[in-house]
Amino acid sequence: MKKVLKLKFKTAEGKTSMITVRYPKQDLSSETVKSAMQKIVDAAAFEKDGVAIYAKVVGAEYYTTQTDDIFASDAKAE
């Protein structure tokens, strides 16, 4: 199974913006994640066409995906 952490923000225009963190620490507290996200907002270091991409903290979620192989071809055999 693969697990990622998705950090959700609002842009200065009110649109949704997201950062996906691969291989996050497990069991992060809401306070830790919210504090880190607020630092991103406060830094105001990311913008596109003069619009802040990460202007407001919205939330964060762990997403877990599982891949079940049906079959795998052996490329050397072909």
Secondary structure, DSSP 8 states (H G I E B T S, - for coil): -EEEEEEEEE-TTS-EEEEEEES--SS--HHHHHHHHHHHHHHT--EETTEESS-EEEEEEEEEE----S----GGG-
